[in-house]
Amino acid sequence: MPTDSNFVAARPPLEEIRQKLESGSFNSIRQILPDSLITAACAQTEYKFRKRLLTPTVVVLHQVLAAIWPEESLAASWQVLWGSLVSRLPGAAGHGPSSGSVAKARARIPLAIWNFLFDAIARRAAQLGDALNRWRGLRLVLLDGTCVSMAAEAALFTAFGTQTNKQGPGKYPLARLATLALGNTKTILGYALGGYLDSETTLAQQLFDRLCAADLLIADRLFAGAHFYAMLLTRQVQFLTRMHQRLQPYRLKRIITYSATDFVAELPLGPQFRPKYPDLPQVLQVRFIGFTCKTRSGRETVWLATSLLSADDYPAFEIAALYLRRWRIELLFREFKVNLSADVLRGLTPDGVRKEIAARLLALNVVHTLMLEAALQTGVDATQISFVQTIRTLLVFSPALATVNAYLLPFLGRAMLREIAAHLVPVRPDRQEPRLIRRERKHYPTLKTTREEWRHIFAASA
């Protein structure tokens, strides 16, 4: 061990730095997102690259790490990767690429590679958790949409738009995201990204190719429309939604009556949709089910609309319980926007925003796939494994997996899965929480302009 305080390790060759950087980058997810899959994505999308220090493998793993790193910063996650390398290769200290070089490396990765990786992980997770997402032979699929914000850049306002109210246009651009996810394991099957003014139902239609025959699509009443139902049925996809708010259940003409709150009625396709969808049937048979549940305003009767017409094959009380699972996609959005810090995106260009969303959704599926593998290894319920604790475990195990001897990797990997499965969240049905904050925010007024404009005005008045 050197004793000279002025000792400086010699800078290692570039090829050695590259190999160490690739082999030690975020190893806790390499069994889910291996180098071979990233190489296959480059080949499939015909992306050609030079053998640089920042290879596609390093850049992809860096952005996935950035999605789950608690500091919510691309720069912070890169410093973690580079610091891990320097701890194993001290001669590389002080010779890391600049932040601009790292940003250019991220920009070089095309969106097609992110989409290829997302689809590959989604297929693997869907196969792994197929049995967990079945109910009476149907695969449970959730559909919903959300919005994400981003930096106040002119190009982003042009590409995505923003909300407008009586106070004028919003201060930040907003993008709208429609998402398909499996009902129990929350695996994201597909997503469609559009501007703020794009309808969620229009975006959802872009996802129909992700659905299969014998899927049961569960959605809120934003998607409750006869034309939307008809498009699903032509693909042999069943549906379950809240009843449209304009329908009066007791005024519908009943064809089959099972009980006062369970019957089949005819639902006509609105005349405004017939010119646009001439091939759709003009009348559908839809089953309506009413049940009482607890809401924030007390107990009330909720009406559902479904294509599952047989009361013998699909009991009403089971269908009502199924609809309550729709809330799992809201929990998925919380994981995406809060735990993965995607509520406010950091990309400054439309292409950068699209890549960032793809990378964060990929990271979300990677984490859920590891939770599935942990559940299958230990026999616990996959829906009760803590998402936050899984992320913490991944971050803690990654340095050890980068330095341990090769023959110990399988043992350490299994230990990581056991640790993930050890952290369970309790089952809390009918839980109600206020969407309010208790602690007030800092006593600073709202900034009405950009920081640059404020500095200009402040400098002029000083």
N, C-alpha and C positions, 0 to 999 in steps of 0.2 A: 504494500500500500504506500503510495507516494507521501512524503512528509514535507516536501518543499511547498510553501504557501503560494509560490508563483507558478506552480506546475499548471500547464494548459494542455489538455489532450489534443492530439493532432486531429485535424479535420478528416473524417473518413471519406472514402470515394463516394461519388454521387449514387452509384449503383447500390452500394451497401445501405445508404440512407433510404433509398427508394424501397429496397427489400424489407428493411426494418419497419418503415412506415406502413407498408401494405400489410405486413404480417401482424402488426400490433395494434391495428386500428379497430377499436370497438369490437373486440372478439366475442363479447357475450351474445351478439346477435348473428355471428357468422354461420351458425348452423341453420339459421332461417334464411339469411341473405348471403349465401356463399359467393366467393370470387367467381366461380364458374357461371353463376346466374348473371352476374354483372357483365362478364365477358360475352355470354350468349346474347344479352340485350344489345351490346355494341355490334355484334355480328348481325343480328336480326334486323337492326335499324340501319345497317351499313354505315355506322359511325367509325371513321378512321381517325386514329390519334397517334401522336408521337410518344415515344417512351420518355415522358417527362417525369419530374419528381412527383407532381400531383396527377396521378393516373385516375381513370374513371372509378376504380375501386375505392381509392382514398376519398375522392370527392363525394361519391354516393354515401359512403359510411359517415363522412363528416357531416353531411346534411341531415342524415337520419339521427345522428347524435345531437345535432343542434336542435332538432325537434323536441327531444325529451330532456335536454340539459336545462336545469332549473334557472340558469341566468338569462334565458330567453335571448340569446345572442349568438349569431353565427361566429363572431370573433372569439367569444368565450369558448365555444366548443372546439374551434381550431386550436386555440392555445392549450386545451386539454390534450388533444391528439399529439401536438408537437412536444409538449412537456413530457408526455409518456414516452415518446421516442428518445428524447434527450436523457431521461432517467436510465435508459438501457444503452444509449450510445452517446456518452458525454461529449465526444468530439464534435457533435452536431450543434452544440450550444452556440447561439448567436449566428447561426447560418441558415435560419429558417426563411421561407419565402415571405415576401411582404404581404400585407393585407390586400393590396391591389392585385397581386398575382393569384392569391386564393380566390378573390372575387371573379377574376377572369376565368379561372379554372371552373368555377361553378357555372358561369355563363356559357362555357363551351359545351357542357352536357346538354344535348337536345331534349326537348320535352318527350319525344318518342321513347327514349330510354326509360324515363320515369314511368310512363304509361305501361311499357312492357313489364317492368319490375312490379308495378302495382298489380297488373293482371295475373302475373305468375304467383305472387304471394296470396292474392285473393282466391285463386283456384285451389291452392294447397290448403289454405285455412278452411275453405268450404268443404273440401273432401274430408279433412280431419274432423270437423265438427258436424258432419252431415246427420248423424243419428241424434244429436242433441237438438237439432232444429226441426224435427219432424213432429207432426201431430196428426194422427189418424191418416197417415199416408201422404200428407201435404207438407211441403217445405214452407216454413214461416218466414216471410220477407217483410221488412219494415220500409216504409217510404216517408220521407219528410224533407223539408228544406230549411236552410238557415242563411244568414248573411255574415260576411266578414268585412272588416274595415282595412284600410291601408293608408299609406302616406299621401299627403296632399300634393301630388304631382299632376301636372297638366295632362300628361299622357295617360295617367290612370283615370282621371275624370273623363277623358274622351273615350277610353276603352270600356269602362264599366258604369259610368254615371254615378248619380247619388240621389238621395231623397230630396224632395222639395215640399215645403209646407208654407204656412202663412208668413213665417219669418224669412223665407227665401230658400235657396239651395243649401244642402248640408255642407259642413266644413271639410268632410273627408269623402273620398270615393268609397263605394260599397259594391261588392260582388255578391251574387246570389248563387247558392250551391244546393242542388238537389242530390239526395243520397239514397241508395239502396243498401240495406244491411240485413243480415240474418237475424231472426227474431230472438234467439237466446245467446248465441256466442258473440253477437255484434260485429261479425266480420263484414267489412264494407265490400259489397259486390261490385259497385260501380258508382260513379258520380258524374254530374253534368254541371259545368260552370258557365254562368252567364252574367250579364249586367244586372244592375239593380232593378231595372224596369222589365226584365224578362219574367214571364210568369213561371211559377213553380210547376204548374201542370204541363206547360210547354217543355220545360227542361226535363220533367219526368218522362215524357214520351221518348226522349233520346235514350232512356235507359231500358226501354222495353226489350231490347235484344238480350239484355242480361237475365231476363226472366225465362223460366222453363215451364213447360206444361206441368200441371199439378203443383204449382206454386200458389200459396195463399198470401196475397198482398194486403197488408194491414196499414191503414193510413188514417189521418184525421179528416175532418169534413171539408177541408179545402179541396180535396180530391173527390168529393162526393158529387158526381155528375153522371147522367145517363150515358153521355157520349164517351166519357172516360171508362165507365164500366164496360161498355160495348167493345171498346178497343182491347180491353184486357181479355174479355171472353173469346174474342176471335183468335187469341193466342192460347186459349185453353188455360188461362190464368184466372184463378178465383180471387175474390176481393172481399174485404171487410173494412168498412169505414163507419164513421158517424153519419147519421142521416142528415141530408142537407137541411139547413136551418129554415128554408122556405116551405118545406113539406109539412103537411099536417097529417100525422099518422092515422087519425080517426076519420079522415076524409078520403083516404085511399080506397079504391075498389078492391076488395079482398077476393082472391081466387081460391086460396086454401087458408083455413083458420086452424091453428094449433091451440091457441089460447087468446085471451084478450090482448096480450102484449107479445104475441108471436104469430105472424101470419105472412103469407105470400101475396103480393099485389103486382099489378102491371105498372111499369114506369115508362112513360113515353120519352122519346128523344126530343129535345127542344127543337122547335122549327128553325132557330138560328144556326143550329149545327148541321142540318140536313144538306145544305149546299156544299159545305166544306167536307163533310164525310158522307157522300152519297151511298157508299157500300155498307154502311152500318144499318142494323135493323132499326125499325122505327119504334118498336116496343120491346121492353125487357121484362122478364119476370125476376123480381127481387124480393128477398125475404127481409122483413123488418122485425126487429127484436127490441123490446123495451126492458130495461132493468134499472134498479135503484142502487145508487152508489153514493159515497161520501165525497163531496167537493169542498172547495174553500168557502162556498156560500151555504153549506149545509148539505143535507141529503136531497137528491133530486133524481128524477127519472131521465135516463139517457137512452136515446134510440139509436140503434145500429142498422146498417143496411149491408146485406151480404148476398153472394151468389150461392151459398150453401143452402139449398132449398129444403133438404130432407131433415125433418126433426128427429127421425130415428137414427140416422147416420151421424148427425151433427147436433147434439143437444144444445138448447138455448143457453143453459148456465155455463157450459164449456166455452161457447162462443163469446159470451160476456167476459169470462176470465181471460180469453185470448186477447180481446181488445185492450185490456188493461196492460198487456205487455208492450203496447205501442210506446209506453213511456220510456222503454229502454233505448229508443233512438234519441230521445232527449238527453239521456245520460251519456250516450255516445257523443253528442255534440258538446256536452260539457267537457268530456275528456279531450276532445279535439281543440276546443277554443280556450279552455282554462289550463288543463294539465299539459297540453302541447303548445300553449301560447299562440294559437292561430286566430285569436279574436282580432288582433291587429297585426297584419302581415308587414314584413319589412322590405319586400321587393319594391324597387323604384321604377320598374318597367312592366308593361303588361306581360311580357314573356317571363320575366322574373317572378311575378306573382303566380302565374300558372304553374311554374316549376315548383315554387315554394309550397303551394297547396298540394300538388302531387306528392312531394317529398314527405309532407307531414301526414297525409293520408296513408302513404306507404308505411311510415313509422308506426302509425296507429295499428295497422294490420299486423305488422311484425310483432308488436307487443301482445296483441290478442292471440296470435298464433303460439307464442311462447306460453301464454296462460293456458291455452288448450293442451299443449304438450305436457305441461306440469299437471294438469287435471287428469289426463289419461295415465300418466306415470304413477300418480299417487291415489287415484280413485276418488278424489274430491269433486264437488260440484263446480264446474268451470264458471258458472254465473256468479259464484260467491267469492272468487279470487279478487283481491284488491288490485285495481289498476295502478294506483299510486305506489303501492308497495312493490309491485312488479318492476316499475321503472327504477325505483331506488335499488332494488336487487341487481338489475342489469348494470347500473352504473358502478356499484361496489365490486361486482365480480369481474368487470372488464379488465382492470389492471392485472389481476392474478392470472386470468386466462391468457394474457399477452406474454407472461414471463415463466409460467410453470413448464416443467418438462413435458414433452409430447405424450408420454405414456400415462400421465396423470390427467390429461385433458378430459377423457370420458368420465372419470370419477368426479372431477370438478364441475363438469356440465350437469351431471345428474344431481349433484348437491345443490346447484343453482336452481334447478327445477323443483326440488323438494322445498327449498327455502321460499320460492314463489308460492307454492301451494300451501305453505304454512300460514299465510296471512289471508284470512277470510273476513268478509264483511257480513254482518248479520242480515237475516231476511227481515225486511220491514215493510210488509204490505200496508197499503192505505196510509202511508206516511204523508203528512201535510207539513209544509214549511212555508213561511211568508217570504215573498220576493221583496224583502225590505232589508235595509241595513240598520244595525244598531249603533255602531260607532260612526260619528260624523267624520267627514273628510277634512283635510287641512283648511285653514282659514285663508285661502288665497282666492282672489277673484278669478273669473274665467278670462283667458287671453282671447280677445276678440279678433286679432289679426295673426299673421304668421310671426314667428320669432325674428325673422329677417326684417320684416316691415317694422316691428317694434324697435329693433336696434337702430334702424335708419331714423325713425322719428325721435328716439331718445337722443341719438347723437346730434340731430339737428337742433334740439331744444336745449342741449347741455351748454 
